Amino acid sequence: MSVRRRDSAQAMRPFARSLPMQLLRAREVLMQEFRPHLRKQGLSEQQWRVLRALAEAGSMDINALGEMCQIHPASLSRMLPNLEDDGRIERRASPDDQRYVIVSITAKGKSLFQRMARESEQIYASIERRIGSKELKLLYELLDRAIHVAGEQESN
């Protein structure tokens, strides 16, 4: 039985070259640079993603927001009341269809975003200096391509 395990393990690429694990490791290492910045403002990673998406889009329905931020709708529904209670977002029923919720960033949320954006860009600049501009651009292109190709595969 142990021979079988070794054989099946040898048939696979080494764990260190597992693409999902490499992506998780890269995310974790990079997020370690951003977490202190988020904690200073009392934000979770998911809350920051919501504020950042809304700062760019203005407002959107809750389903589109969840998709854009890669947050499960149930998790998003539990998180939004805290942002709303803090005055950073507002929710309202869609004028077209009362079943849909539209989420918007408030002036307080925009102000927080603008303050945090400066420091976030400094962190990005530091990462870019260490990785290299060309390499970072290539990394974005490769990730975009991987997402596109995997997305095509899912729809087939």
C-alpha positions in Angstrom: 0.0 0.0 0.0 2.8 2.5 0.7 4.2 1.7 -2.7 1.0 2.8 -4.3 1.1 6.1 -2.4 4.6 6.8 -3.5 3.7 5.9 -7.1 0.7 8.2 -7.1 2.6 10.9 -5.5 5.4 10.6 -8.0 2.8 10.7 -10.8 1.9 14.2 -9.7 4.0 17.3 -9.8 5.7 18.2 -6.6 3.5 19.9 -4.0 5.7 23.0 -4.1 4.8 23.4 -7.8 1.0 23.0 -7.3 -0.4 26.1 -9.0 -3.2 26.6 -6.5 -0.8 26.4 -3.6 1.7 28.8 -5.2 -1.1 31.3 -5.7 -2.2 30.9 -2.1 1.4 31.4 -0.9 1.8 34.4 -3.1 -1.5 35.9 -1.9 -0.6 35.3 1.7 2.9 36.8 1.4 1.6 39.9 -0.4 -1.4 40.4 2.0 1.0 40.4 5.0 2.2 43.8 3.6 -1.4 45.2 3.4 -2.9 43.7 6.7 -1.3 46.2 9.1 -2.6 49.0 6.9 -6.1 47.6 7.0 -6.0 46.9 10.7 -5.1 50.5 11.5 -8.5 51.4 10.0 -10.3 48.5 11.6 -11.1 46.9 8.2 -11.0 43.3 7.2 -9.6 42.3 3.8 -13.2 41.7 2.5 -14.4 45.0 3.8 -11.6 46.8 2.0 -12.4 45.0 -1.2 -16.0 46.2 -1.0 -15.0 49.8 -0.3 -12.4 49.7 -3.1 -14.9 48.2 -5.6 -17.5 50.8 -4.7 -15.0 53.6 -4.8 -14.4 52.7 -8.4 -17.9 51.8 -9.4 -20.0 54.1 -7.2 -22.8 51.7 -6.6 -23.9 48.3 -7.8 -26.3 45.5 -7.0 -25.2 43.1 -4.3 -24.7 40.2 -6.7 -22.4 42.2 -8.9 -20.5 43.4 -5.9 -20.0 39.9 -4.6 -18.8 38.7 -8.0 -16.4 41.7 -8.4 -15.0 41.2 -4.8 -15.0 37.4 -4.9 -17.1 37.2 -1.8 -19.8 34.7 -1.4 -23.3 36.4 -1.3 -24.0 35.0 2.2 -20.7 36.4 3.6 -21.3 39.7 1.9 -24.8 39.9 3.4 -23.3 39.4 6.9 -20.5 41.9 6.3 -22.5 44.8 4.8 -24.4 45.8 7.9 -21.2 46.6 9.7 -20.0 48.9 6.9 -23.5 50.5 6.9 -23.5 51.0 10.7 -20.1 52.7 10.4 -21.6 55.0 7.7 -19.2 53.8 5.0 -21.8 52.4 2.7 -25.6 52.6 2.2 -28.0 50.0 0.9 -31.3 50.5 -0.8 -33.8 48.5 -2.9 -33.3 48.8 -6.6 -35.9 51.2 -8.1 -36.3 48.7 -11.0 -36.8 45.6 -8.9 -37.4 45.8 -5.2 -35.9 42.3 -4.8 -32.4 43.6 -5.6 -30.3 45.6 -3.2 -28.1 48.4 -4.5 -25.0 49.1 -2.4 -23.3 52.5 -2.6 -20.3 54.1 -1.0 -21.0 57.1 1.2 -19.0 60.3 1.5 -17.4 58.9 4.7 -16.5 55.7 2.8 -15.0 57.7 0.0 -12.9 59.8 2.4 -11.6 56.6 4.1 -10.8 55.1 0.7 -8.9 58.2 -0.4 -6.8 58.2 2.8 -6.1 54.5 2.5 -5.4 54.6 -1.2 -2.3 56.7 -0.7 -0.7 54.2 1.6 -1.9 51.3 -0.5 -0.1 52.8 -3.5 3.1 53.1 -1.5 2.8 49.4 -0.7 2.3 48.6 -4.3 5.2 50.8 -5.3 7.4 48.9 -2.8 6.3 45.6 -4.2 6.9 46.8 -7.8 10.5 47.9 -6.9 11.3 44.5 -5.4 9.7 42.4 -8.2 10.5 44.7 -11.1 8.1 46.7 -13.3 8.4 44.4 -16.3 8.1 41.3 -14.2 5.0 42.7 -12.4 3.4 43.6 -15.7 4.1 40.1 -17.0 2.7 38.6 -13.8 -0.6 40.6 -14.2 -0.8 39.5 -17.9 -0.2 35.8 -17.0 -2.7 35.9 -14.2 -5.3 37.6 -16.5 -4.6 34.9 -19.1 -4.9 32.1 -16.6 -8.2 33.5 -15.4 -9.5 33.9 -18.9 -8.5 30.4 -20.0 -9.8 28.7 -16.8 -13.1 30.7 -17.3 -13.5 29.4 -20.8 -12.9 25.9 -19.6 -15.6 26.3 -16.9 -18.2 27.4 -19.5 -17.6 24.4 -21.8 
